[in-house]
Structures are given as structure tokens and as C-alpha cells.
Amino acid sequence: MGFFLPDNSLSNLERHGGEGRDGEGFLTREHSLHLQLRSAYPYIHKYPFPTQLRGCIAIMSDDSVMNPELVINHKFPQVTHTYSERDVALYALGIGACAKDALDDKELKYVYHEDGQQSIKVFPTFAALFSIGLTSQLSQLPGFAFDPRLLLHGQQYIEIYKPLPTNCLMQNKSSIVGLHDKGKAAILEIEVVSYEKETGEPLCMNRTTVYLRGAGGFSKSSQPYSFTKYPRDQTSSKTPKTQPFVVHEECTQPAQALLYRLSGDYNPLHSDPKIAEVAGFSRPILHGLCTLGFAVRAIIKTICNGDANLVKAISGRFLLHVYPGETLITEMWLQGLRVLYQTKVKERNRAVLAGFVDLNQLRSSSL
């Protein structure tokens, strides 16, 4: 999940002039933190400090910089990715498995197996980790300039082609499958298909939708530019107004983000209180993909009776942040082989995530 700053943080960052120095020539706290971000995310060095943000956006919107055809036809280099049984178990703990009951037979199998770690099961949302690092790849797109600090992770769609193995060496093939001009912003859809390197068999597909503030306005006609390889309604869903079929409530842990980050997303927004403050949050927030993991795990536990192999596809729209330690309430509606869901934060009574999970089949023992 890429680093982003909410709108209300821009004024905080812009209020200091002189390239991030105060009246006495010392680095401001905000600029110092920005340098920390540059250290954590090396590609950020290409972009100016936000005191020059408006000029940066104007440059990025120039037609001489933006070339949609170059963007959608870009060929990313294939990336090799490997993971082990330890990564699988650590991820399961990171999304809350066995947190309430270490003996829960519906979840223990994702962390431990009596026949050895090679026999543990893998949560389907583990596949979302294969798309981590996309932001650094996007910064190298020809014909497309944007500020990664203004990137919002809007939606994640995952298709599972076969049960994920407990350890694997794979090849990830990335491509741009959607680009839309929204005036002051652009929407970009990136697809990552993961293959087992040894057999060449496809394992899963991730489609990540990102909202890039300040990167729009590149259309060369009165009709806004819009390109997609998929029907727009393929990953959309509407939350029913009827009573949910199942409701699952669960508390996240105060250290949930610190545990989840060990699965590979080291964005300091989720661990550094100072950076979270500059970004407009009272404290570090939970990773959006961690919230998605909690929601899908709730569906697997309640509707799939703990069997992750029943999951065929997952869609999640990120609506609002979650603070570690808050309580997640996931409401579910069963429509055929599709489970519609909405996740709320109990303490603030706000929806934070919505989407659906498509199943291969339903078992009577699950209902």
C-alpha cells in the first residue's frame, strides 16, 4: 500500500517556506520527517518537498509530460518473488488468526500443523502481498508523472486460480489495465499475475486500483480519457439495506500494524507516530490490506467453516482508516455464491471497507 497524505495534511506541510527550513535556518520537523520518508522510500527523492506542491501538480498535468498511450502500453520487467511457511504463518497472525483463541481449529491450521509447517494452510488474502512494491514500479512509468505522497489505495481485487502453496518461488507479471482522467486526479488500475516459476502455472491475480491526486487533466479532447480492459462493474458491489446474514465482531490488537508490517509493508505511516501526525492522523493507522485480511478471514470462519479453498475471488473498497486496537464489525449478506460484506469500526460507527467474496461452492455444514 503506497504512502498517502489526506487533504487536511497539505496545509500543515505547506505552512513552512524556505525548502523546509524555519526562520533561523534549521530544518522544520515536517521537512525532517520528509527526509525520513525519502530514506524509507528512495524513489521519493524525485519529487519536491510539498512546499512546492501546487507547482509540482501543474507540471505533472502538462500534456508534454503525460502520455496515456505510453502508460497503458508499458511493459514492466518480470519480478521473482519467494515466500516460505514462516511467511504464511506470520501473515495469518498479522490478520488476527488465533488472537482470541489459540486452540481454534478453524484458524490454527493457518499457523500450525501437527504434520509440520509444510502442511499449514494459506489464507487467500496472502496473495495481496504479491502486489506490494507497485508504487516504486509506477514511479518509473514513461509518460506519466505523479507524486507518490498523494497516492490513495482505492480498491483491491484478487482472483485465486488454485490453493496457494505453503512455500513458493514465483514470477510476477505486471501490466496497466486501466487509466482514467478525473480532472484533478487520475485513476490507475494495475494487474499482477503470479505464476509458479517451476511449472509456469498461474496461481492468482491482483488488480490494484490507485487514486493519484494532482495527476489528472491530461485528456487532449473534451471527452475525459478513460481506458480499461475490464467491465467497470466487474469489481463493484452495493451494500444491501436488509439485515445481514451473519455479523462477526472482533477486536484488533494495539500492536496489530506492527505485527502486520513484518509481512513486507514497511510504510512508516503504520508505525511511526511522528509521520502519522504529519499525515493528519492521531497515531499510526492499520494497513488497508490488513483490514481486508480481517474481513475475509471473518467470512472464511463463519460462512466457509474455516475452509479457505472455497474462496474464488475477493474485492475490497477502502473507505476509511482503522486505528490498531479498534473493533471491527463485519456484516455479511449471502447472494448465491457471492458474499457481500461491509466492515465498520465499532468505536466510531464508520464503514471502513466494503466489497464481496465469490465462492467456488457452498457446503451445507457451513450454513
Steps between C-alpha positions, in 0.01 A plus 500: 500500500653828389561795727234770488413825672139602560391843380508659845871425533608713205454826686715364783779426256462819296505743789883498516695675223863496402516141384405362840707734722379734769592867542828412668610262228429179688313211342133501592360187660287436190798519264704279730224240488483538124869410487419191706240406241757546226727261685221242535379550142801589278287585194351798688824694439370580151224718642525841667413577859126578526565875542516495121207260465274714284775567249583132497139413417493756221812346347359148532181605321687637198420314176870485415552283809189283494469249217216250563603271214849458642349421838254231395749333262788492747660160557614448858793267564400171658575475870595184688336458838549229758337417831519227763281327758621755755371788285162328469464446876622852583243646260220298661593641841522847345134488393385377841491122467487326840521835682188425703542123530834330433319162484243603237505207255363721220806725520784306662560315172615829344772534763589145608453142381584180686658357182739793473494857377502382138141387557351827627230672297526842333244779525402623150567863593866402541505545122461876548859511625617416148397850387694684773764723343285612208550866587873484433428340161244767416755775563692368198204511260590688180266782404349520847606719792339499842588565861494171698420695816159575349416139414187342646442125491137488392420137429649151494367213291645148525428184300626166633565242226619220729562463874817688589790269596666543839828595332567611147737659252293701255511747215285814514392659172362854533305709250284812486138399439325831565563875489237770557524879501290643784596864455710578805592135546566181308389144570744225410430125495800267525478125455751251639473135394710258706629172356683209658847533352567127482176398325389826341150448640307815598432528873308823541435849368499833682340810354586810699314827443679815610377859509773751415419851613647774282568267205181566299412752231697327225214437253561653157132534415180613672425134576697389809749224421386160625646158423437163662540136400217388726132588548474781752243314707708181529634591843221731616238409756222667694450437869145367561266689730352177638605327821837324464515122467791486746675759719852444633660726760868496589751729668827586334805517724679826589814358334313359198669728245844427647436129458348527151787715368732200547326349197673755279316834508741724693326830425585715808147641499404179682777506760648848552285732718672813365439413138140406577454840665635685196264295285205624706439199726507493879716187492622237250218334307439139402595386151198487270599153382510388864139617542413307183667192649291532817176528300569206269618287793166574670317376189713186480440425867125559506369413153773268369541311829871577497566368147696761303498280188137602444609855415514581128525880487522794740415866454549775757447877485692698761270763649671621817801434720504271805701563816666192653303393806162591353218247464401380153141395429462312171145465369437235231220435252486174305378528139551168323874435498582864574548636851448875515661659803556828679745558782445773757702639788285456811652786699433760229204331330658558160525267201865438411479226236241352264501240225429137422648152511406252227498132597562185295225319688302497821493211741191432708720462808609861452150645538 
